[in-house]
Amino acid sequence: MADVAFAAGFSSVRTFNDTVREVFALSPGELRSRGHKQPQTPGVISLRLPFRAPLNPTNLFGHLAATAVPGVEEWRDGAYRRTLALPYGHGIVALTPHPDHIGCLLSLTDLRDLTIAISRCRRLLDLDADPVAIDDQLRTDPLLAPLVDKAPGRRVPRTTDEAEFAVRAVLGQQVSTAAARTHAARLVTAHGTPVDDPAGGLTRLFPDPAALAGLDPGSLALPRSRRTTLTTLVSSLADGTLKLGIDSDWEQARAQLKALPGFGPWTVEVIAMRALGDPDAFLPTDLGIRRAAQELGLPSTPAAFTARAAAWRPWRAYAVQYLWATDGHPINNLPV
């Protein structure tokens, strides 16, 4: 109980006990004994992550599974699993969609990381979004409304690590999803910290900018220009010139990214959407989005499309999810 109290942020066990009694009219021990009994794996914390309904898991988990980097992420037994680099150690999480919650199994090397691990998982799945308000706004567009009504509650798949996502966005420039996974897996194998995963096939943490700062550009199986883009990004992240996080100023971060070589509008906006968490990030140049727009009768040229999409603000990132979902790409489907 002391471990639970301190991991939850209490400064003393007594305060923890008093708070639990006040809220639940039970002692912590009584509360735990009345909990649902189920088989537990030693060292694994089982949690239920609530969300505002509705939640459509297809594009959310489909995207994460389809783009999973081998060794760092996997889809196993109906759950998205990945390694987590945390302040006091590392962890492995398994996230499973259920109708009224997300099942979360966390294995941590240090319980002090529990709160931040939960926060990162919630952010990854965009669980704190208000889907009713978002969908109501998007339904005001008669061309978008049928997509929303067909499968409401789409979320923006985000990230547990902003720097990791920025690196992966560069690796994914102008290549297929499979090629991007291959490039990322090579980086992980060469520079990622090994971890043990008795319950699955995860083997490494994604390397942080410091670990990638000294990589040899010649070792990258990328065009010369993209090597420069990647190494410049990594250097800027490693020395603190560029900071990407939940507290970043979105427009300042965009300006800094645009100043780096090889960063066009698509890369900047996808980082703003999934790493920075801007709910209004928009990708008018994305091929899949333009194709969906044309099929719906929306303008397909970037300038006209952007002007037409002004009615979706401040939720254009969610409109992007509905437009992407019109495609048959694996990112739009839960794995079987």
N, C-alpha and C positions, 0 to 999 in steps of 0.2 A: 504493500500500500504506500510505503514511503516513496518507492520508485515512481508509482503512478502520480502521487501528489506533486513531486518535484518536476516530473516530465510535463505535467499539465500547467506548470507555471506558478504553483503555490510556494510560498516562502517557508511554510512550516506544515507539518502533518496536522497539527491542531486546527489551523485555519482551514485546511482541506476537509477535515472531519466535520467541523462546524458548518461549512458551506454545503456539503452534501446533505447533512441532516436538515438544514433549512430548506433546501430545494426539494428533496425527495422524501422527507420525513422518515428516513432510514439511515442507519450508519453505512459507511462504505462497504463494510463486510457483508451486511444484510443485503445491500443493493446488488453486490456481485453474486451472492448465493441465490438470489431470485432471478438472475439473468438466464436467458435461454441456454440450455446445456447443448453443446455441440463439440465434436472432436476438435482438439486444438493441437497445432504443431508447436513444440517447444521453441520459444524464442520468437514466435510470430504473433503480432498483434492484429486482431480481427476487428474491423470497424465498419460502420455503415455511414456512408457519406450522403446526406440528404441533398435535395435540390428542389427548385421550384418547377412544378409540372406545367406544361408537358416537356418531356425530353425525348428527342429522337436520337437513338444511339447509332443509327446506321452510318451516317457520314462521319460521326465523331470517332467511333472506334474503327470504322472501316479505313479512315484516313491514317490513323496511327498504326494500324496493322499493316497496311499496304506500303507504308514508307519506313517501316521498322528497320533499324540498322542491326545486322546480325551481331550478336554478342552483347549488345546494349539493350535491345528491345526484342520482344517476341510475342506472338499470339499463341497461347497454349490453353487447352481445355476451356475455351470460352472466356478467357481473360487476357487482357493486355498487360504484359509484364515488362518492367524495365529496371535498370539500375539507377541509383540516385547518388550523386555526389553532394554531401551535406556538410555543414560547418564542423561537426565534431567527429565525423566518420563517413560511412556510406550506408546505403540501404538498398533493398530490393522490394518493389511493390507489385502487387497483382490487383488489377482493377476489373471488376466484372459488372456489366450492366444488369439491373433488375428493374421491374416496373416502378418501384417506389423509392429506390435508393441505388447507390453504387457500392457494391461490395469491395472492401479494401483490406488486403492482407499485407502488412508491413513487417519486414525483417530489418532491424536496425542494429548497427554495431554500437551505438550509444543512444540511450533513451532521451537524452537532451535534445535530440534532433526530431522528436516526435511531432511537435507542433509545426515546425517548418516543413516537415515532410507532408503532413496533411494539407497544409496551405498550398504547397506546390502541386499536389495531386488535384485539389479543387480547381486550381488555376489551369492546369493542363486540360481538364475536361470542361472548363468554363461553367462550373456548377453554380456560380453566384449570379449568373445572368438572370434577367427578368423576361422570360420568353413571351409572356402575355403582352407586355408593353411593346416589345420588339415586333412581334407578329402583327399586332394591331396596327402599328405604323406601316409596315410593309404591305398589309392588305389594302391600304388606301390606294395603291396602284392596281388598277383592274387587270393589268397584264401579269403582275406578280402574285396577285391574290390566289389564283388556282394552285400555284406551287406551294404556298403557305398552307392552304386548306388541305392539300393532299397529305402533307407530312409535317405538321407544326412542331415547333420546339427544337429546331436545329440549333446547334451550338457551334462556336468557332473552336476547332482543335488548336490548342495553344502549345505551351512547352513547359518543361520543368527547369530549363536552363537557357537563358536568353543568348549567351555567347555561343552555346552549342548550336542553337537554331540558326544563328547568323552564319556560322561556318557551313552548316548543312544547306542553307539557302544558296550560298555561293557554289557549293559542289553540285547543286541541282540546276544550275543555270544551263538552259538550252540542251538538256539531256533528258532521257526517260527516267521514270521513277526507279526502275531496276538499276540503271547506270549510276544514279545518285546514291543508291544504297551501297553499291559496290565501292564507289570512291570513299564513302564514309567508313565502310567496314575496313578498308585498308588503313585509314588513319587510326582507327580504333586498335587494330591489331598491332600497329607499329608503336603507338604512343599511349594507349589507354592503360590505366592501372588494373591489374587482374583482380577479380573477385571470385568467391566461391558461391555457387548456386545449387545446393543439393536438390531443390525442387524443380529445376528446369535447366535451360541451356544458356543462361546468361553468363558471360565470362569476364566482361570488362566495364569500367566506367568510361564514358566519353571523355577524351582528353581535354583539359582546360586550356585556355590561351597560353598560360605559362609553359605547359608541356609541348605546345605546338610552335612556340616562338622560335625555337632553334631548328625547325625541320628544314631539310635540304629541298629547295624547290625542284631540283632535278629528279627527286624521288617521286614526284607527283605525276601520275599518268593523266595530265591535263594539258590543254593548249597553253602556250607560254603566257598569253594575256591573262588567263584565268589563274595561273600560278601566281602572277603578280597581284591579282585581286585578292586571292586567299592570304598570301603572306602579309600584304599590307593590312588587311582586316585583322589578322591575328596579332600583328605587332601593335596596332592601335588599341586592341582590347587588352593586351598584356601590359602595356605601359600606362593604362588608364586614360589615354587620350580620348578614347571612345568608351562610353559607359552605357550599357543596355540593361535596363531593369524595370521593375514595376513602378519605380519612382522617377523614371526618366521623363524629361520633357519631350513629348512626341515630336513636335516640330523641330526642336533643336537636334534630336537624334536623327531625324530625316535629313536635315541639312548636313550633318557630319557624315552620314552614310553616302549622300550624293557627292560629297567631295572626294571620296575614295575612288581610285581607278576601277572601272568595270562595274560600278553600281548604277544600273538604270532604274527606271520607275518601277518595273515589276519587282526586282529584288528589294528595293527600299520599302515598297508597300506590303510585301508579304512578311517582311520582318516587323513592320509596324503592326500588322494584323496579328501575327501569331506570337511574336516575342514581346513586343511592347504592350500589346493588349488594347490597341486603339479600335473601338467598335465601329468606327467610321472609315477604316482603311479600305481602299478600293483598288481593283485591278482591271481597269478598262482595256489594257493591252493583252491580257491573258487570252490565249487562243480558245480555251474551253469556254470562258465567259463570253467572248465575242460570238462564238458559235451558238451558245444558248440564247443570247440576246437576239440574234438574227432569227432564230426559230420562233421566238415569242413575238416578233414584230417590233422589238426595241432597236434603236439605232446601233449599228455595229462599228462605226468609226469612233475612236477613242474620245474625241472632243464632243461629238454629239451625244455619245453614250453617257459621258460624265455629266453633261448638262441635264439629260433626261433623268439621271439617277439622283439628282439633287433632292427629289421628293422623298428619297429613302433615308435621308440623313436624320439622326446621327447613327443609323444602323446599317450602313452600306456593307460592312464586313459580313453581316448576317445575310444580306441579300446575295452576296457572293456565294455563300453556302447553298442557298436554294438554287441558284443558277448552275453551280457545279453539279448539283444532284441530278440534273437532267441528262447527264452523260452516263454511259455504262461503264466508266472506269472503275477498277477495283476499290478505289478510295471511297466510293459511295455505297459500299456493301459490307456487311459484317462477314468475316470469313466463316466458312463452314468446316 
